[in-house]
């Protein structure tokens, strides 16, 4: 059975499984990968392949989940910081002018676009384990710029 003939799931259902039932997503991924093999597998070969896929997909799903939740925490932190800053600015009697609002919005959008466009093509620096210093610096820079862009946008709304 080829890959296009195997049973697949919708994008929405896959995301729901990722968030709420990651082990089911891994199991579905393993079944799909095994059924996508071009030849009929002997039972012992299929079992070895299943174990290999379970390890690989388990790590992948775990990494995606941890990145998803960590990025949510970072974005929520930027928004909370903007709300706290706005409350402090209002308490000090500093009024936001329309010009400030415009600069905050354009600045935030500019930094977010910069972060997106500055991202190195992953295939150009990717290694087997994905943990080299250049790869991590690229990711840290991307995240830092996203925080720096999210904060002024949130501040423009909260202030």
C-alpha positions in Angstrom: 0.0 0.0 0.0 1.4 3.4 -0.9 1.3 6.5 1.1 -1.6 8.0 -0.8 -3.7 4.9 -0.2 -3.3 4.8 3.5 -5.9 6.2 5.9 -5.0 9.7 7.0 -6.6 12.2 9.4 -7.6 15.8 9.0 -5.3 18.6 10.0 -7.7 19.7 12.8 -7.9 16.2 14.3 -4.1 15.8 14.1 -3.6 19.1 16.0 -6.2 18.1 18.6 -4.4 14.8 19.1 -1.1 16.7 19.4 -2.5 18.8 22.2 -4.8 16.4 24.0 -3.7 12.8 23.1 -0.1 12.8 21.9 0.3 9.1 22.2 -2.6 8.6 19.9 -0.9 10.9 17.3 2.3 8.9 17.6 0.4 5.6 17.2 -1.5 6.9 14.1 1.8 8.2 12.7 3.5 4.8 13.2 0.6 3.0 11.5 0.6 5.4 8.6 4.4 5.1 8.1 4.3 1.3 8.3 1.4 1.0 5.9 3.2 3.4 3.5 6.1 1.0 3.0 6.4 0.0 -0.7 6.6 -3.7 0.1 4.7 -6.1 2.3 6.8 -6.6 5.5 7.6 -9.7 7.3 6.2 -9.7 10.9 9.6 -9.3 12.6 10.7 -6.6 10.1 7.4 -4.7 10.7 7.9 -4.9 14.5 11.4 -3.5 14.2 10.2 -0.8 11.9 7.3 0.1 14.3 9.7 0.4 17.2 12.0 2.7 15.2 9.1 4.8 14.1 7.6 5.0 17.6 10.9 6.3 18.9 11.3 8.8 16.1 7.7 10.1 16.1 7.6 10.1 19.9 10.5 12.5 20.0 9.1 14.6 17.2 5.7 14.9 18.8 7.3 15.7 22.2 9.4 18.4 20.6 6.5 19.9 18.8 4.4 20.0 22.0 7.2 21.5 24.1 7.9 24.1 21.5 4.2 24.9 21.1 3.6 25.4 24.9 6.9 27.2 25.4 6.1 29.7 22.6 2.6 30.2 24.1 4.2 31.1 27.4 6.7 33.5 25.8 3.9 35.3 23.8 1.7 35.4 26.9 4.6 36.8 28.8 5.1 39.6 26.2 1.4 40.5 26.3 1.3 40.5 30.2 4.4 42.7 30.2 2.7 45.1 27.8 -0.4 45.2 30.0 1.7 45.8 33.1 3.7 48.5 31.3 0.5 50.2 30.1 -1.0 50.2 33.6 2.2 51.7 35.0 2.3 54.4 32.2 -1.4 55.3 32.9 -0.7 55.4 36.7 2.2 57.8 36.0 -0.2 60.0 34.0 1.5 59.4 30.7 -1.0 59.6 27.9 -0.5 57.7 24.6 -0.7 60.0 21.6 -1.9 58.9 18.2 1.7 59.3 17.0 3.0 57.0 19.7 0.3 54.5 18.9 1.3 54.5 15.2 5.0 54.1 16.0 4.2 51.2 18.4 2.1 49.4 15.8 4.5 50.0 12.8 7.5 49.1 15.0 5.9 45.9 16.2 4.9 44.9 12.7 8.3 45.8 11.4 10.1 43.6 13.9 7.8 40.7 13.4 8.3 40.8 9.7 12.1 41.2 10.2 12.1 38.1 12.4 10.3 36.1 9.8 12.4 37.3 6.9 15.7 37.0 8.8 15.2 33.3 9.5 17.8 31.2 7.8 16.6 28.6 5.4 16.6 25.6 7.8 18.0 23.3 5.2 21.1 25.5 4.9 22.1 25.0 8.5 20.3 21.8 9.6 22.3 19.0 11.2 21.2 15.5 12.2 20.5 16.4 15.8 19.5 20.0 15.2 21.5 21.2 18.2 24.5 23.1 16.8 25.2 26.5 18.1 24.4 28.2 14.8 21.0 26.5 14.7 20.2 27.5 18.3 21.4 31.1 17.7 19.1 31.3 14.7 16.1 30.0 16.8 17.0 32.3 19.8 17.2 35.3 17.5 13.9 34.5 15.9 12.2 34.1 19.2 13.8 37.3 20.6 12.7 39.3 17.6 9.2 37.9 17.9 9.0 38.9 21.6 10.4 42.4 20.7 7.7 42.7 18.0 4.8 41.4 20.0 5.4 43.7 23.0 4.9 47.0 21.2 1.8 45.7 19.4 0.3 44.6 22.7 1.3 47.8 24.3 -0.4 49.8 21.6 -3.6 48.0 22.4 -3.3 48.0 26.2 -2.1 51.6 26.8 
